[in-house]
Amino acid sequence: MLNILVVGNYNRKDYLDLFQASRGYCNFTFLEFTSTKEVQGDYYQNFGEAIFWGDYQNTFQLLEEVKPHKVIFFFIETYHHVALNVTCKLLNIKTYLLDHGIRDLNINVRLENHAKHIKQNPLQTFYNRGTQLVPRLKTRLFLLNTLKALPETESNFLKNYIKIRKKNSIWDTYKLIISPLRLTDAFICFSEKTYAVHQAIDHLPPNYPVHYIGIPFFDHLTFIKPRESIQKTILFIDQGLAIPRLFGWNKQNFKEFQDGLVLICAKYGHLLKIKLHPRQNPQDWETSGIVSVVTDEQLPQIIAETNIVLGFTSTLLLPLAALEHITLLTLENHPAGKLDVSKSFIDAGVAHPIYSLDELPWALENIEALHKKQLPNKRQFEEDWLYEFDGKAGERLRDILLSYEL
């Protein structure tokens, strides 16, 4: 089997599930953290094994021991990501950037100032997670050794990247460093719509290599059919915006929003099913007689027996908006103002915006009319954002990994 090195947060089950159809076809090695103390759970072991930056002398030794056929990045942001990508180019190891969530020109470009609300220290991935001193020092030494081992051109590029990234957000860094050394050899994207973001922020030249695959971790949602008896239920796709304090949300105003939403659901006799974002904990919501948290395993059944979905912008809204029986209401009640974060859904005609919870009762009372308005637009939305919603996205990704071509 071919060796695939995956660089990114393998604590996220949804990220790992991108590779479900590739299990048994590839040997996966996962890389992102400084030490085992940062690993949360063992789900990744269903796919492969984990390695750590500081366990190797430099990028050259790491790649020599892993011997990857291809390297898949979820993103290239930290110094170590850039160092590894540059080394792969020198060793003629093909690299790809793989979509792992929604990419939207509306969010990632138009709302850039809100998206880059937190200027993270690019070393935090390695040094600020409560790891022990020795792994931290080993990881820093790994980077220094790599700088020494790289040829002058590549070493100077990496030094310049470190210098600029230290003082800038990742968004501004992308603008200041336009170089093929920062780019992977090709992109694997959900659709042309998501690739448009990479074209914009990565300043890609025309005809850059790209593969469109759909969204692998939603393959199991493709064939959901509505039950004959639809329950009076609202499925709320939470995004955990209060945790990173996005768009003005914080714990206090999000709690006020929760209380208001529950009151409306109770008044109109709706059960409220909550699908949490992976960064959230079940304790983020107080469950009650009408409020419950939905697991990944329960989600297909809940989708089949409800016709109303409410949510902030989320990757999960993409397949839900495409399902014929679903009426989508997007929450635009952000404390930061009228941002139209879900503008792409609204403009496509597959979502009705709610700018205040005061507007929700009207939407619930007119849900059938809203559904009739959204239904004719779903097919085009599917083509634009899901490429092919046919349950075979994971297979298309697998074929790319197994191919000896770029």
Secondary structure as GFF3:
##gff-version 3
##sequence-region A 1 406
A	DSSP	beta_strand	2	7	.	.	.	ID=ss1
A	DSSP	alpha_helix	13	16	.	.	.	ID=ss2
A	DSSP	three_ten_helix	17	22	.	.	.	ID=ss3
A	DSSP	beta_strand	26	31	.	.	.	ID=ss4
A	DSSP	three_ten_helix	36	38	.	.	.	ID=ss5
A	DSSP	three_ten_helix	43	46	.	.	.	ID=ss6
A	DSSP	beta_strand	48	51	.	.	.	ID=ss7
A	DSSP	three_ten_helix	53	55	.	.	.	ID=ss8
A	DSSP	alpha_helix	59	66	.	.	.	ID=ss9
A	DSSP	beta_strand	70	73	.	.	.	ID=ss10
A	DSSP	alpha_helix	79	90	.	.	.	ID=ss11
A	DSSP	beta_strand	94	98	.	.	.	ID=ss12
A	DSSP	alpha_helix	105	105	.	.	.	ID=ss13
A	DSSP	pi_helix	106	110	.	.	.	ID=ss14
A	DSSP	alpha_helix	112	115	.	.	.	ID=ss15
A	DSSP	alpha_helix	124	127	.	.	.	ID=ss16
A	DSSP	alpha_helix	133	149	.	.	.	ID=ss17
A	DSSP	alpha_helix	152	167	.	.	.	ID=ss18
A	DSSP	alpha_helix	170	176	.	.	.	ID=ss19
A	DSSP	three_ten_helix	180	182	.	.	.	ID=ss20
A	DSSP	beta_strand	186	189	.	.	.	ID=ss21
A	DSSP	alpha_helix	192	201	.	.	.	ID=ss22
A	DSSP	beta_strand	210	212	.	.	.	ID=ss23
A	DSSP	three_ten_helix	216	221	.	.	.	ID=ss24
A	DSSP	beta_strand	233	237	.	.	.	ID=ss25
A	DSSP	three_ten_helix	246	248	.	.	.	ID=ss26
A	DSSP	alpha_helix	251	267	.	.	.	ID=ss27
A	DSSP	beta_strand	271	275	.	.	.	ID=ss28
A	DSSP	three_ten_helix	282	284	.	.	.	ID=ss29
A	DSSP	beta_strand	291	294	.	.	.	ID=ss30
A	DSSP	alpha_helix	299	304	.	.	.	ID=ss31
A	DSSP	beta_strand	308	311	.	.	.	ID=ss32
A	DSSP	alpha_helix	317	322	.	.	.	ID=ss33
A	DSSP	beta_strand	327	331	.	.	.	ID=ss34
A	DSSP	alpha_helix	343	347	.	.	.	ID=ss35
A	DSSP	beta_strand	352	354	.	.	.	ID=ss36
A	DSSP	three_ten_helix	357	359	.	.	.	ID=ss37
A	DSSP	alpha_helix	360	365	.	.	.	ID=ss38
A	DSSP	alpha_helix	367	374	.	.	.	ID=ss39
A	DSSP	three_ten_helix	375	377	.	.	.	ID=ss40
A	DSSP	alpha_helix	378	386	.	.	.	ID=ss41
A	DSSP	alpha_helix	393	402	.	.	.	ID=ss42
###
